[in-house]
Amino acid sequence: MRILGSCVLFWLLTGYVSANTIITTVGSDVTLHCNYDAKYYGRLFVCWGRGDIPNSGCANEVIRSDGTKVTGRLSERYHLIGDLGEGDVSLTITQVQEGDSGVYGCRVEIPGWFNDHKHQTTLRVNPGRPLPLKVETREVKERTLTVRWTAPFDGGRPITTYIIEIKNKYASWDTAIRTEVTQPQLTQVTLVDLRPYKTYNLRMFAANSVGTSETSNVLTITTKEGGIDSCSLRHLELRNDSV
C-alpha cells in the first residue's frame, strides 16, 4: 500500500503528459501542436520550453502568451499562429535547423491543483537535399555558352557538386551531355565545343551528401551564326582578284 500511495502521489505531482514525435528537414517550417478548451476555461497563460516539462512553468522557455497575444519569445523564428481565442497554442518554428532537434514542452496553466495541461513533442530535424537553383544565360557565342547561377539553400549539408545537362532542343534528356562542376564555390561556367546557330536546352542540379536537388529552370539557347574565318576570307579575295 505504501508503494501504491507513492505512485499516486507522483502522478498527482507530475500530472499527465501527452507526447508525440515529429520528423522534418532542415529549412522547412514545422508546427508542434498544443490545444485547450478556451471556451470552457477562458483565455489562459501558456508557455513553450525546451526539455522535459518541470513541475511549474517551462524550462528553457522559447515563447509565452497571456492567452490573447504573445508576451515574449526567444527568437523571431518562434510563432503562435493559431487562433488563441479557440485555444490553439501550437508552436510554429520557421526555417528549422538541426540544432532545433530535441524535446519541446507546452504548458497551459489551468486554475486549480494539478490541472495544468501539458503536452510534450520530440522534434527531429534531418538534413535534406539542396533546393533547386536558378540558372541564367551570361554570354552566347558561336561555339561557347556561359551560364551563371546563385547557390541555393544547401539543405543543411554543404553542396559538393553542380551538375549541368545540355542537349539538342528537340532531343530527349536521355541524350544530354552531363558536366559535373566539383568546385562548389563557382557560380559561373563556360561550355565549349558547341555548334554555331544551333538551339540547345540546358538545366542544372545541385548535390550534397544527402542527395541531388530537383531540376533548375530550363534554358533554351541558340548559339550565334558562324562567321567566315580569315582563311576563307583570303581565299575569297583571291578568287575576286582573278575575276
C-alpha positions in Angstrom: 0.0 0.0 0.0 2.9 2.3 0.7 4.3 1.8 -2.8 0.8 2.4 -4.4 0.4 5.6 -2.4 3.8 6.8 -3.6 2.8 6.1 -7.2 -0.5 8.0 -6.8 1.3 11.0 -5.2 3.9 11.0 -8.0 1.1 11.1 -10.6 -0.6 13.9 -8.8 2.6 16.0 -8.6 3.6 15.4 -12.2 0.2 15.2 -13.9 -0.5 13.5 -17.2 1.8 14.5 -20.1 0.9 13.6 -23.7 3.7 13.2 -26.1 4.5 12.6 -29.8 7.4 12.9 -32.3 7.7 15.0 -35.4 10.4 14.4 -38.1 11.2 17.2 -40.6 14.1 18.5 -42.7 16.4 21.5 -42.4 14.9 24.7 -43.8 11.3 23.8 -43.5 8.6 25.3 -41.2 7.2 23.0 -38.6 4.2 23.2 -36.2 4.2 21.5 -32.8 0.5 21.1 -31.7 -1.0 22.1 -28.4 -4.6 23.0 -27.7 -7.0 23.6 -24.8 -10.7 24.4 -24.4 -10.6 28.2 -24.3 -14.5 28.4 -24.5 -14.7 26.4 -21.2 -11.7 27.8 -19.3 -11.3 31.2 -20.9 -8.0 32.5 -22.1 -5.1 31.1 -20.1 -1.4 31.6 -19.7 0.7 29.3 -22.0 4.4 28.7 -22.4 6.6 26.5 -24.5 10.1 25.4 -23.4 12.8 23.1 -24.5 13.4 19.9 -22.4 11.1 18.0 -20.1 8.3 19.9 -18.6 9.1 20.9 -15.0 6.7 21.0 -12.0 5.9 24.6 -12.8 6.4 26.9 -15.7 8.5 26.0 -18.7 12.2 25.1 -18.7 14.3 27.0 -21.2 11.3 29.0 -22.3 11.1 29.9 -26.0 7.7 31.6 -26.2 4.8 32.6 -23.9 1.3 34.1 -24.2 -1.2 35.5 -21.8 -4.0 33.9 -23.9 -4.6 36.9 -26.0 -1.2 37.7 -27.5 2.4 36.7 -27.4 4.1 38.3 -24.5 7.7 37.1 -25.0 9.8 34.9 -27.3 13.4 33.8 -27.6 13.6 34.2 -31.3 11.7 35.7 -34.3 11.5 32.1 -35.6 9.0 31.1 -32.9 5.4 31.9 -33.5 1.9 31.1 -32.2 -0.1 31.5 -35.4 -3.2 29.5 -34.4 -6.4 31.1 -33.1 -5.6 31.9 -29.5 -9.3 32.6 -28.8 -10.1 29.0 -29.7 -7.2 27.7 -27.5 -4.9 26.8 -30.4 -1.5 27.5 -28.9 0.6 25.4 -31.3 4.2 26.4 -31.7 5.4 27.1 -35.3 9.2 27.2 -35.8 10.3 28.7 -39.2 13.4 27.7 -41.1 14.3 24.9 -38.7 17.9 23.9 -38.2 19.5 20.7 -37.0 20.1 22.4 -33.7 16.4 22.8 -33.2 16.1 19.0 -32.7 15.1 18.0 -29.2 12.1 17.9 -26.8 9.6 20.8 -26.6 7.0 21.1 -23.8 3.8 23.1 -23.9 2.1 24.1 -20.6 -1.3 25.6 -20.3 -1.9 26.9 -16.7 -5.4 25.8 -15.8 -6.6 27.1 -12.4 -6.7 24.5 -9.6 -4.4 21.9 -8.2 -2.5 19.8 -10.7 -4.9 20.8 -13.5 -2.3 22.2 -16.0 -2.5 20.8 -19.5 1.0 19.6 -20.6 2.0 18.3 -24.0 5.5 17.2 -25.0 6.8 16.9 -28.5 10.1 15.4 -29.7 11.3 17.2 -32.8 13.9 15.5 -35.1 15.4 17.7 -37.8 17.3 15.9 -40.6 19.4 17.4 -43.3 17.9 17.3 -46.8 18.8 17.8 -50.4 19.6 21.2 -51.8 16.8 23.3 -53.1 16.6 23.8 -56.9 18.8 26.5 -58.2 18.0 29.2 -60.8 20.3 29.4 -63.8 20.6 32.2 -66.4 22.5 32.9 -69.6 25.6 35.1 -69.2 27.0 35.1 -72.8 26.4 33.2 -76.0 28.9 32.9 -78.9 29.2 30.7 -81.9 30.7 27.7 -80.1 30.6 28.7 -76.4 28.0 29.4 -73.8 28.5 30.9 -70.4 25.9 30.5 -67.7 25.7 31.6 -64.1 23.6 30.8 -61.1 23.1 31.6 -57.4 23.9 29.0 -54.9 20.6 27.6 -53.5 19.9 26.7 -49.9 22.1 23.6 -49.2 19.6 21.6 -47.1 21.9 21.6 -44.1 24.8 19.9 -45.7 27.4 21.7 -48.0 26.9 21.5 -51.7 29.6 19.3 -53.2 28.8 19.3 -56.9 26.8 21.2 -59.5 25.6 19.1 -62.5 24.9 20.7 -65.9 23.0 18.9 -68.6 22.8 20.2 -72.2 21.0 18.7 -75.2 19.6 19.4 -78.6 16.3 21.2 -78.2 14.4 18.5 -80.0 16.1 15.5 -78.3 15.2 13.9 -75.0 17.1 14.5 -71.8 18.4 10.9 -72.1 20.7 12.2 -74.8 22.0 15.1 -72.8 25.7 15.7 -72.2 26.4 15.9 -68.5 29.2 18.0 -66.9 30.0 17.9 -63.2 31.4 21.0 -61.5 33.2 19.8 -58.4 34.3 23.3 -57.3 31.1 24.3 -55.4 32.4 27.8 -54.9 31.9 28.5 -58.6 28.8 30.3 -59.7 29.6 30.6 -63.5 30.9 28.2 -66.1 31.6 28.3 -69.9 30.7 25.3 -72.1 32.7 24.9 -75.2 32.7 22.9 -78.5 29.1 23.8 -79.3 27.8 24.1 -82.9 27.1 27.5 -84.5 23.4 28.5 -85.0 22.1 25.5 -83.1 19.4 25.5 -80.4 20.1 23.8 -77.1 18.3 23.1 -73.8 20.2 23.4 -70.6 19.4 22.6 -67.0 21.3 22.2 -63.7 21.2 20.3 -60.4 22.9 20.8 -57.0 24.1 17.9 -54.9 25.2 17.4 -51.3 25.9 14.3 -49.2 22.2 13.7 -48.8 21.2 13.8 -52.5 20.5 15.8 -55.6 18.1 18.7 -55.9 15.2 18.9 -58.2 15.9 20.4 -61.7 16.5 24.0 -62.2 14.6 26.1 -64.7 15.4 25.0 -68.3 17.2 27.4 -70.6 16.7 27.5 -74.3 19.7 29.0 -76.1 20.6 29.4 -79.8 24.3 29.9 -80.5 25.4 32.6 -82.8 25.8 32.1 -86.5 29.2 31.0 -87.7 31.2 33.7 -89.5 33.7 33.5 -92.3 37.2 32.7 -90.9 40.3 34.6 -92.1 41.5 31.8 -94.4 38.2 31.6 -96.2 38.1 35.4 -96.5 41.6 35.4 -98.1 40.6 32.7 -100.5 37.5 34.7 -101.4 39.6 37.8 -102.1 42.0 35.8 -104.3 39.1 34.5 -106.3 37.7 38.0 -106.6 41.1 39.3 -107.8 41.2 36.7 -110.5 37.8 37.5 -111.9 
